[in-house]
Amino acid sequence: MREHSGPFGKGSLRQLLAGRLDKAMKAINAWDADDLLASPETDIIEHLIDEYGAQAPVVHRDRMQRLPSSDHISTVDDFMGRREIRQTEITFLVPCEGDLDLMRYRPGAYTSLLSGQTAKIVGSEIEVIWRGKTSDPAVVLHKINDELDIIEKNLDSARSEIAGHNEFLRKTVSERVSLRKRKILADRELEAALGIPVRQHDGPPAFSVPVSRRQVMPRRHPVAAQPFQPEWELLEKDYEEAIRVITHSRNALERTPGTIAKLGEEDIRNLLLVSLNSTFMGASGGELFNGDGKTDILVRVEDRNVFIGECKIWDGPKVVGDALTQLLKYHVWRDSKGALLLFIRRGDATSTIRKAIQKIEEHPNHKRTLDARPSDGRYDFVIRANDDAEREIHLAFLPFILPLKQD
């Protein structure tokens, strides 16, 4: 059964929105810890925004329809005694979109609806009923439009409150999710560092990776629905440092076109590896960054790749799709980091970059495009891992403009 009630008659819109914010905070606190850590933070935030945000209703007066007229008979008592009055009744139907339940609550700045007119929300429509004896259509339309004007005026006030709620909700939810996630991770780190087994679960001991030069600090995440089981991830600051080193090297190469034009693709990759190895070094006698065949730049911890730099020479959009497919074949953990290094040696660089970005966004594993930084020669994306839809890879696309030597 569809709910029937008049617009703005239930109570305070501000209190309703405050209740939704409170429910969002309670949902964060009640969220399963392992699931919270195993799920991408952005997905959790967007879920909570969808669940507890508000979509302001929109009234489509241009699509208004009416029902056939009918007789309305009412009984009145006046100086002439009790008698029946027969009036013409016409119901006008105005379709709406958005969260119509919000229209049932009164905004802070509110104007009362007209007396003598009946308006109610039925399903996804507003029904405005006119009753009277006139045969002048202009009078009828004037009365209906006056009522709708007041409804839309109240909706304008409601939209302002709703917009403020959504903005504050996003800010607060983002902060609370991040805060709770950090708190859980800190607790797990503390538990692991104690070195004392938990009676209910058998968990692996804490471990760390010794490094020299710039220290790469791995962060550990548990696997969902399991006790604390460390998985390695390159911290954001170390990822950004790796991208900075690659970008700095690229800029230096682009500033020496005469020299770079004589170099082959493998020589260029080796130059990048030299720059990376001068900043990062791993343990066990192996270099943290090393070439894998002729294409890959890897960060390895405990035989797991946590950073992948895939190098490709532009030869059409298919190259970009192949690079992503190849990157996704690696066993990378949720929120792992990667980079696509595209060597553009011929053609219009601007057009090539645009086509490459389009190809990335068309890839079936593309999840979202982040804010572009074209002035830095960098474009960022989030893509899903192949083996688990909840695992994400942060991908930086770095085009290299390296023209070949002309004979």
Secondary structure by P-SEA (a helix, b strand, c coil): cbbbbbccccccaaaaaaaaaaaaaaaaaaccaaaaaaccaaaaaaaaaaacbbbbbbbcccccccccbbbbbbbbbccccbbbbbbbbbbbbbbbccccccccccccccccccccbbbbbcccbbbbbbbcccccaaaaaaaaaaaaaaaaaaaaaaaaaaaaaaaaaaaaaaaaaaaaaaaaaaaaaaaaacccccccbbbbcbbbbbbccccbbbbbbbcccccbbbbbbccaaaaaaaaaaaaaaaaaaaacaaaaaaccaaaaaaaaaaaaaaccccccccccccccccbbbbbcccccccbbbbbbccccaaaaaaaaaaaacccccccbbbbbbbbbccccaaaaaaaaaaaaaaccccccccccccccccccbbbbccccccbbbbbbbbbbbcccccc
